Amino acid sequence: MRVQTTLALFVFGLLAGCAGEGPKTATLDDLRSTEVRFPNGTKIRAEMAFRPYDITRGLMFRDSMPMDRGFVILNKEPAIYAIWTYNGRFPLDVIWLDSNRIITEVIANVPPCKAEKASQCPKYGGRTRSQFVLELNAGVAEKNGLKPGDRLDF
């Protein structure tokens, strides 16, 4: 109980402290997301996942995602990370990035997997070592010209 109270006071203090620093007031969403800037200047807000449960759940069971949003997986170290879209409900563009946030692989229009078991779903990507995986609505990567070798800022 004491930890929960301390955490709540910390978050409240953080939000209250940010309130007077410019036109935008920080929200809890800001604490769980980051701005991602593409080479063409486009900016999106991406939800961050770094805990194993959040990484595994990903975008499961969501009916949609706003076009100016994304989902970024923050792995602790570079490795081979394939993804699947079990219980997904909309197609995605999936982008793998190395530790310097350089795109190493892009797979466009990954379809949702309708299989009854996750083990029956195809796996995508993970052909190169990466540290981060960014999931966007299908079509966003092409619209913004994202390709291997590009650097994203977040």
PyMOL commands that place a pseudoatom at each C-alpha (Angstrom):
pseudoatom trace, name=CA, resn=MET, resi=1, chain=A, elem=C, hetatm=0, pos=[0.000, 0.000, 0.000]
pseudoatom trace, name=CA, resn=ARG, resi=2, chain=A, elem=C, hetatm=0, pos=[2.820, 2.387, 0.889]
pseudoatom trace, name=CA, resn=VAL, resi=3, chain=A, elem=C, hetatm=0, pos=[4.499, 1.755, -2.505]
pseudoatom trace, name=CA, resn=GLN, resi=4, chain=A, elem=C, hetatm=0, pos=[1.235, 2.475, -4.356]
pseudoatom trace, name=CA, resn=THR, resi=5, chain=A, elem=C, hetatm=0, pos=[0.701, 5.683, -2.395]
pseudoatom trace, name=CA, resn=THR, resi=6, chain=A, elem=C, hetatm=0, pos=[4.287, 6.785, -3.023]
pseudoatom trace, name=CA, resn=LEU, resi=7, chain=A, elem=C, hetatm=0, pos=[3.973, 6.018, -6.733]
pseudoatom trace, name=CA, resn=ALA, resi=8, chain=A, elem=C, hetatm=0, pos=[0.671, 7.907, -6.957]
pseudoatom trace, name=CA, resn=LEU, resi=9, chain=A, elem=C, hetatm=0, pos=[2.204, 10.936, -5.215]
pseudoatom trace, name=CA, resn=PHE, resi=10, chain=A, elem=C, hetatm=0, pos=[5.241, 10.779, -7.521]
pseudoatom trace, name=CA, resn=VAL, resi=11, chain=A, elem=C, hetatm=0, pos=[3.064, 10.701, -10.656]
pseudoatom trace, name=CA, resn=PHE, resi=12, chain=A, elem=C, hetatm=0, pos=[0.841, 13.499, -9.314]
pseudoatom trace, name=CA, resn=GLY, resi=13, chain=A, elem=C, hetatm=0, pos=[3.899, 15.595, -8.484]
pseudoatom trace, name=CA, resn=LEU, resi=14, chain=A, elem=C, hetatm=0, pos=[5.413, 14.931, -11.884]
pseudoatom trace, name=CA, resn=LEU, resi=15, chain=A, elem=C, hetatm=0, pos=[2.221, 15.928, -13.657]
pseudoatom trace, name=CA, resn=ALA, resi=16, chain=A, elem=C, hetatm=0, pos=[1.718, 18.983, -11.472]
pseudoatom trace, name=CA, resn=GLY, resi=17, chain=A, elem=C, hetatm=0, pos=[5.322, 20.052, -12.001]
pseudoatom trace, name=CA, resn=CYS, resi=18, chain=A, elem=C, hetatm=0, pos=[4.958, 19.839, -15.767]
pseudoatom trace, name=CA, resn=ALA, resi=19, chain=A, elem=C, hetatm=0, pos=[1.722, 21.809, -15.879]
pseudoatom trace, name=CA, resn=GLY, resi=20, chain=A, elem=C, hetatm=0, pos=[3.346, 25.236, -16.001]
pseudoatom trace, name=CA, resn=GLU, resi=21, chain=A, elem=C, hetatm=0, pos=[6.127, 24.440, -18.485]
pseudoatom trace, name=CA, resn=GLY, resi=22, chain=A, elem=C, hetatm=0, pos=[4.529, 25.491, -21.751]
pseudoatom trace, name=CA, resn=PRO, resi=23, chain=A, elem=C, hetatm=0, pos=[1.237, 25.037, -23.487]
pseudoatom trace, name=CA, resn=LYS, resi=24, chain=A, elem=C, hetatm=0, pos=[0.976, 21.239, -23.074]
pseudoatom trace, name=CA, resn=THR, resi=25, chain=A, elem=C, hetatm=0, pos=[0.250, 19.582, -19.753]
pseudoatom trace, name=CA, resn=ALA, resi=26, chain=A, elem=C, hetatm=0, pos=[1.802, 16.127, -19.266]
pseudoatom trace, name=CA, resn=THR, resi=27, chain=A, elem=C, hetatm=0, pos=[-0.599, 13.220, -19.034]
pseudoatom trace, name=CA, resn=LEU, resi=28, chain=A, elem=C, hetatm=0, pos=[-0.260, 9.589, -17.980]
pseudoatom trace, name=CA, resn=ASP, resi=29, chain=A, elem=C, hetatm=0, pos=[-0.251, 8.757, -21.708]
pseudoatom trace, name=CA, resn=ASP, resi=30, chain=A, elem=C, hetatm=0, pos=[2.884, 10.898, -22.066]
pseudoatom trace, name=CA, resn=LEU, resi=31, chain=A, elem=C, hetatm=0, pos=[4.612, 8.762, -19.445]
pseudoatom trace, name=CA, resn=ARG, resi=32, chain=A, elem=C, hetatm=0, pos=[3.889, 5.577, -21.413]
pseudoatom trace, name=CA, resn=SER, resi=33, chain=A, elem=C, hetatm=0, pos=[4.612, 6.889, -24.896]
pseudoatom trace, name=CA, resn=THR, resi=34, chain=A, elem=C, hetatm=0, pos=[7.277, 8.677, -26.868]
pseudoatom trace, name=CA, resn=GLU, resi=35, chain=A, elem=C, hetatm=0, pos=[7.391, 10.902, -29.907]
pseudoatom trace, name=CA, resn=VAL, resi=36, chain=A, elem=C, hetatm=0, pos=[8.889, 9.214, -32.982]
pseudoatom trace, name=CA, resn=ARG, resi=37, chain=A, elem=C, hetatm=0, pos=[10.201, 11.497, -35.735]
pseudoatom trace, name=CA, resn=PHE, resi=38, chain=A, elem=C, hetatm=0, pos=[10.590, 10.174, -39.292]
pseudoatom trace, name=CA, resn=PRO, resi=39, chain=A, elem=C, hetatm=0, pos=[13.297, 11.476, -41.672]
pseudoatom trace, name=CA, resn=ASN, resi=40, chain=A, elem=C, hetatm=0, pos=[10.656, 13.494, -43.599]
pseudoatom trace, name=CA, resn=GLY, resi=41, chain=A, elem=C, hetatm=0, pos=[9.706, 15.382, -40.407]
pseudoatom trace, name=CA, resn=THR, resi=42, chain=A, elem=C, hetatm=0, pos=[6.465, 13.492, -39.693]
pseudoatom trace, name=CA, resn=LYS, resi=43, chain=A, elem=C, hetatm=0, pos=[5.929, 12.882, -35.989]
pseudoatom trace, name=CA, resn=ILE, resi=44, chain=A, elem=C, hetatm=0, pos=[3.831, 10.177, -34.364]
pseudoatom trace, name=CA, resn=ARG, resi=45, chain=A, elem=C, hetatm=0, pos=[3.259, 9.229, -30.737]
pseudoatom trace, name=CA, resn=ALA, resi=46, chain=A, elem=C, hetatm=0, pos=[4.196, 5.618, -29.999]
pseudoatom trace, name=CA, resn=GLU, resi=47, chain=A, elem=C, hetatm=0, pos=[3.165, 3.609, -26.976]
pseudoatom trace, name=CA, resn=MET, resi=48, chain=A, elem=C, hetatm=0, pos=[6.238, 2.023, -25.357]
pseudoatom trace, name=CA, resn=ALA, resi=49, chain=A, elem=C, hetatm=0, pos=[6.489, -1.633, -24.363]
pseudoatom trace, name=CA, resn=PHE, resi=50, chain=A, elem=C, hetatm=0, pos=[9.481, -2.964, -22.458]
pseudoatom trace, name=CA, resn=ARG, resi=51, chain=A, elem=C, hetatm=0, pos=[8.001, -5.458, -19.979]
pseudoatom trace, name=CA, resn=PRO, resi=52, chain=A, elem=C, hetatm=0, pos=[7.677, -9.029, -21.326]
pseudoatom trace, name=CA, resn=TYR, resi=53, chain=A, elem=C, hetatm=0, pos=[3.895, -9.062, -20.799]
pseudoatom trace, name=CA, resn=ASP, resi=54, chain=A, elem=C, hetatm=0, pos=[3.389, -5.788, -22.684]
pseudoatom trace, name=CA, resn=ILE, resi=55, chain=A, elem=C, hetatm=0, pos=[5.684, -6.919, -25.504]
pseudoatom trace, name=CA, resn=THR, resi=56, chain=A, elem=C, hetatm=0, pos=[3.837, -10.221, -25.882]
pseudoatom trace, name=CA, resn=ARG, resi=57, chain=A, elem=C, hetatm=0, pos=[0.388, -8.629, -25.744]
pseudoatom trace, name=CA, resn=GLY, resi=58, chain=A, elem=C, hetatm=0, pos=[1.369, -5.864, -28.157]
pseudoatom trace, name=CA, resn=LEU, resi=59, chain=A, elem=C, hetatm=0, pos=[-1.651, -4.642, -30.119]
pseudoatom trace, name=CA, resn=MET, resi=60, chain=A, elem=C, hetatm=0, pos=[-3.777, -7.751, -29.517]
pseudoatom trace, name=CA, resn=PHE, resi=61, chain=A, elem=C, hetatm=0, pos=[-7.540, -7.248, -29.247]
pseudoatom trace, name=CA, resn=ARG, resi=62, chain=A, elem=C, hetatm=0, pos=[-7.433, -3.626, -30.409]
pseudoatom trace, name=CA, resn=ASP, resi=63, chain=A, elem=C, hetatm=0, pos=[-9.854, -2.796, -33.199]
pseudoatom trace, name=CA, resn=SER, resi=64, chain=A, elem=C, hetatm=0, pos=[-7.774, 0.067, -34.580]
pseudoatom trace, name=CA, resn=MET, resi=65, chain=A, elem=C, hetatm=0, pos=[-5.055, 2.596, -33.894]
pseudoatom trace, name=CA, resn=PRO, resi=66, chain=A, elem=C, hetatm=0, pos=[-5.106, 6.284, -34.902]
pseudoatom trace, name=CA, resn=MET, resi=67, chain=A, elem=C, hetatm=0, pos=[-2.961, 6.995, -37.980]
pseudoatom trace, name=CA, resn=ASP, resi=68, chain=A, elem=C, hetatm=0, pos=[-0.668, 9.294, -35.966]
pseudoatom trace, name=CA, resn=ARG, resi=69, chain=A, elem=C, hetatm=0, pos=[0.081, 6.593, -33.402]
pseudoatom trace, name=CA, resn=GLY, resi=70, chain=A, elem=C, hetatm=0, pos=[2.382, 3.581, -33.162]
pseudoatom trace, name=CA, resn=PHE, resi=71, chain=A, elem=C, hetatm=0, pos=[3.643, 0.888, -30.830]
pseudoatom trace, name=CA, resn=VAL, resi=72, chain=A, elem=C, hetatm=0, pos=[7.373, 0.553, -30.122]
pseudoatom trace, name=CA, resn=ILE, resi=73, chain=A, elem=C, hetatm=0, pos=[8.975, -2.460, -28.465]
pseudoatom trace, name=CA, resn=LEU, resi=74, chain=A, elem=C, hetatm=0, pos=[12.071, -1.504, -26.474]
pseudoatom trace, name=CA, resn=ASN, resi=75, chain=A, elem=C, hetatm=0, pos=[14.188, -4.643, -26.113]
pseudoatom trace, name=CA, resn=LYS, resi=76, chain=A, elem=C, hetatm=0, pos=[17.070, -4.582, -23.626]
pseudoatom trace, name=CA, resn=GLU, resi=77, chain=A, elem=C, hetatm=0, pos=[19.684, -5.646, -26.156]
pseudoatom trace, name=CA, resn=PRO, resi=78, chain=A, elem=C, hetatm=0, pos=[20.104, -6.320, -29.860]
pseudoatom trace, name=CA, resn=ALA, resi=79, chain=A, elem=C, hetatm=0, pos=[19.045, -9.791, -31.034]
pseudoatom trace, name=CA, resn=ILE, resi=80, chain=A, elem=C, hetatm=0, pos=[16.807, -11.473, -33.594]
pseudoatom trace, name=CA, resn=TYR, resi=81, chain=A, elem=C, hetatm=0, pos=[13.189, -10.518, -32.857]
pseudoatom trace, name=CA, resn=ALA, resi=82, chain=A, elem=C, hetatm=0, pos=[10.414, -11.943, -35.013]
pseudoatom trace, name=CA, resn=ILE, resi=83, chain=A, elem=C, hetatm=0, pos=[6.793, -10.899, -34.497]
pseudoatom trace, name=CA, resn=TRP, resi=84, chain=A, elem=C, hetatm=0, pos=[3.397, -12.472, -35.060]
pseudoatom trace, name=CA, resn=THR, resi=85, chain=A, elem=C, hetatm=0, pos=[-0.039, -10.890, -35.170]
pseudoatom trace, name=CA, resn=TYR, resi=86, chain=A, elem=C, hetatm=0, pos=[-2.047, -13.370, -33.109]
pseudoatom trace, name=CA, resn=ASN, resi=87, chain=A, elem=C, hetatm=0, pos=[-5.387, -11.821, -32.061]
pseudoatom trace, name=CA, resn=GLY, resi=88, chain=A, elem=C, hetatm=0, pos=[-4.569, -8.759, -34.136]
pseudoatom trace, name=CA, resn=ARG, resi=89, chain=A, elem=C, hetatm=0, pos=[-7.474, -7.016, -35.802]
pseudoatom trace, name=CA, resn=PHE, resi=90, chain=A, elem=C, hetatm=0, pos=[-5.876, -4.696, -38.361]
pseudoatom trace, name=CA, resn=PRO, resi=91, chain=A, elem=C, hetatm=0, pos=[-2.862, -4.860, -40.721]
pseudoatom trace, name=CA, resn=LEU, resi=92, chain=A, elem=C, hetatm=0, pos=[0.460, -3.355, -39.700]
pseudoatom trace, name=CA, resn=ASP, resi=93, chain=A, elem=C, hetatm=0, pos=[3.701, -2.044, -41.108]
pseudoatom trace, name=CA, resn=VAL, resi=94, chain=A, elem=C, hetatm=0, pos=[6.489, -3.438, -38.922]
pseudoatom trace, name=CA, resn=ILE, resi=95, chain=A, elem=C, hetatm=0, pos=[9.900, -1.771, -38.737]
pseudoatom trace, name=CA, resn=TRP, resi=96, chain=A, elem=C, hetatm=0, pos=[12.997, -3.197, -37.048]
pseudoatom trace, name=CA, resn=LEU, resi=97, chain=A, elem=C, hetatm=0, pos=[15.716, -0.808, -35.852]
pseudoatom trace, name=CA, resn=ASP, resi=98, chain=A, elem=C, hetatm=0, pos=[19.211, -1.333, -34.465]
pseudoatom trace, name=CA, resn=SER, resi=99, chain=A, elem=C, hetatm=0, pos=[20.493, 0.211, -31.233]
pseudoatom trace, name=CA, resn=ASN, resi=100, chain=A, elem=C, hetatm=0, pos=[21.242, 3.466, -33.117]
pseudoatom trace, name=CA, resn=ARG, resi=101, chain=A, elem=C, hetatm=0, pos=[17.615, 3.596, -34.307]
pseudoatom trace, name=CA, resn=ILE, resi=102, chain=A, elem=C, hetatm=0, pos=[18.637, 2.846, -37.899]
pseudoatom trace, name=CA, resn=ILE, resi=103, chain=A, elem=C, hetatm=0, pos=[15.997, 0.863, -39.806]
pseudoatom trace, name=CA, resn=THR, resi=104, chain=A, elem=C, hetatm=0, pos=[17.279, -2.629, -40.615]
pseudoatom trace, name=CA, resn=GLU, resi=105, chain=A, elem=C, hetatm=0, pos=[14.088, -4.179, -41.987]
pseudoatom trace, name=CA, resn=VAL, resi=106, chain=A, elem=C, hetatm=0, pos=[10.582, -3.115, -43.048]
pseudoatom trace, name=CA, resn=ILE, resi=107, chain=A, elem=C, hetatm=0, pos=[7.670, -5.452, -43.699]
pseudoatom trace, name=CA, resn=ALA, resi=108, chain=A, elem=C, hetatm=0, pos=[4.594, -3.686, -45.008]
pseudoatom trace, name=CA, resn=ASN, resi=109, chain=A, elem=C, hetatm=0, pos=[0.965, -4.694, -44.614]
pseudoatom trace, name=CA, resn=VAL, resi=110, chain=A, elem=C, hetatm=0, pos=[1.396, -7.598, -42.187]
pseudoatom trace, name=CA, resn=PRO, resi=111, chain=A, elem=C, hetatm=0, pos=[-2.085, -9.150, -41.893]
pseudoatom trace, name=CA, resn=PRO, resi=112, chain=A, elem=C, hetatm=0, pos=[-3.777, -10.050, -38.607]
pseudoatom trace, name=CA, resn=CYS, resi=113, chain=A, elem=C, hetatm=0, pos=[-3.601, -13.750, -37.743]
pseudoatom trace, name=CA, resn=LYS, resi=114, chain=A, elem=C, hetatm=0, pos=[-7.017, -15.391, -37.396]
pseudoatom trace, name=CA, resn=ALA, resi=115, chain=A, elem=C, hetatm=0, pos=[-5.670, -18.758, -36.148]
pseudoatom trace, name=CA, resn=GLU, resi=116, chain=A, elem=C, hetatm=0, pos=[-7.038, -20.305, -32.969]
pseudoatom trace, name=CA, resn=LYS, resi=117, chain=A, elem=C, hetatm=0, pos=[-3.561, -20.727, -31.449]
pseudoatom trace, name=CA, resn=ALA, resi=118, chain=A, elem=C, hetatm=0, pos=[-0.561, -18.392, -31.500]
pseudoatom trace, name=CA, resn=SER, resi=119, chain=A, elem=C, hetatm=0, pos=[1.642, -21.316, -32.561]
pseudoatom trace, name=CA, resn=GLN, resi=120, chain=A, elem=C, hetatm=0, pos=[-0.354, -21.501, -35.822]
pseudoatom trace, name=CA, resn=CYS, resi=121, chain=A, elem=C, hetatm=0, pos=[0.443, -17.898, -36.795]
pseudoatom trace, name=CA, resn=PRO, resi=122, chain=A, elem=C, hetatm=0, pos=[3.265, -17.076, -39.201]
pseudoatom trace, name=CA, resn=LYS, resi=123, chain=A, elem=C, hetatm=0, pos=[6.227, -15.159, -37.837]
pseudoatom trace, name=CA, resn=TYR, resi=124, chain=A, elem=C, hetatm=0, pos=[7.495, -12.069, -39.619]
pseudoatom trace, name=CA, resn=GLY, resi=125, chain=A, elem=C, hetatm=0, pos=[10.861, -10.366, -39.749]
pseudoatom trace, name=CA, resn=GLY, resi=126, chain=A, elem=C, hetatm=0, pos=[13.757, -10.798, -37.432]
pseudoatom trace, name=CA, resn=ARG, resi=127, chain=A, elem=C, hetatm=0, pos=[16.200, -11.393, -40.281]
pseudoatom trace, name=CA, resn=THR, resi=128, chain=A, elem=C, hetatm=0, pos=[18.727, -8.928, -38.852]
pseudoatom trace, name=CA, resn=ARG, resi=129, chain=A, elem=C, hetatm=0, pos=[19.834, -8.079, -35.333]
pseudoatom trace, name=CA, resn=SER, resi=130, chain=A, elem=C, hetatm=0, pos=[17.729, -5.273, -33.959]
pseudoatom trace, name=CA, resn=GLN, resi=131, chain=A, elem=C, hetatm=0, pos=[16.882, -3.721, -30.626]
pseudoatom trace, name=CA, resn=PHE, resi=132, chain=A, elem=C, hetatm=0, pos=[13.626, -1.933, -31.360]
pseudoatom trace, name=CA, resn=VAL, resi=133, chain=A, elem=C, hetatm=0, pos=[10.485, -2.883, -33.275]
pseudoatom trace, name=CA, resn=LEU, resi=134, chain=A, elem=C, hetatm=0, pos=[8.011, -0.207, -34.370]
pseudoatom trace, name=CA, resn=GLU, resi=135, chain=A, elem=C, hetatm=0, pos=[4.481, -1.186, -35.384]
pseudoatom trace, name=CA, resn=LEU, resi=136, chain=A, elem=C, hetatm=0, pos=[2.432, 1.272, -37.453]
pseudoatom trace, name=CA, resn=ASN, resi=137, chain=A, elem=C, hetatm=0, pos=[-0.850, 1.157, -39.313]
pseudoatom trace, name=CA, resn=ALA, resi=138, chain=A, elem=C, hetatm=0, pos=[-0.444, -0.479, -42.725]
pseudoatom trace, name=CA, resn=GLY, resi=139, chain=A, elem=C, hetatm=0, pos=[0.545, 2.091, -45.334]
pseudoatom trace, name=CA, resn=VAL, resi=140, chain=A, elem=C, hetatm=0, pos=[2.287, 4.537, -42.981]
pseudoatom trace, name=CA, resn=ALA, resi=141, chain=A, elem=C, hetatm=0, pos=[5.803, 3.298, -43.839]
pseudoatom trace, name=CA, resn=GLU, resi=142, chain=A, elem=C, hetatm=0, pos=[5.238, 3.669, -47.583]
pseudoatom trace, name=CA, resn=LYS, resi=143, chain=A, elem=C, hetatm=0, pos=[3.470, 7.030, -47.209]
pseudoatom trace, name=CA, resn=ASN, resi=144, chain=A, elem=C, hetatm=0, pos=[6.512, 8.358, -45.315]
pseudoatom trace, name=CA, resn=GLY, resi=145, chain=A, elem=C, hetatm=0, pos=[9.138, 6.635, -47.480]
pseudoatom trace, name=CA, resn=LEU, resi=146, chain=A, elem=C, hetatm=0, pos=[10.600, 4.624, -44.575]
pseudoatom trace, name=CA, resn=LYS, resi=147, chain=A, elem=C, hetatm=0, pos=[13.302, 2.183, -45.692]
pseudoatom trace, name=CA, resn=PRO, resi=148, chain=A, elem=C, hetatm=0, pos=[16.392, 0.345, -44.386]
pseudoatom trace, name=CA, resn=GLY, resi=149, chain=A, elem=C, hetatm=0, pos=[19.180, 2.785, -43.610]
pseudoatom trace, name=CA, resn=ASP, resi=150, chain=A, elem=C, hetatm=0, pos=[16.853, 5.576, -42.452]
pseudoatom trace, name=CA, resn=ARG, resi=151, chain=A, elem=C, hetatm=0, pos=[17.228, 6.821, -38.881]
pseudoatom trace, name=CA, resn=LEU, resi=152, chain=A, elem=C, hetatm=0, pos=[14.216, 7.433, -36.657]
pseudoatom trace, name=CA, resn=ASP, resi=153, chain=A, elem=C, hetatm=0, pos=[14.442, 9.720, -33.638]
pseudoatom trace, name=CA, resn=PHE, resi=154, chain=A, elem=C, hetatm=0, pos=[12.818, 8.745, -30.332]
for i in range(1, 154): cmd.bond("trace and resi %d" % i, "trace and resi %d" % (i + 1))
show_as sticks, trace
zoom trace
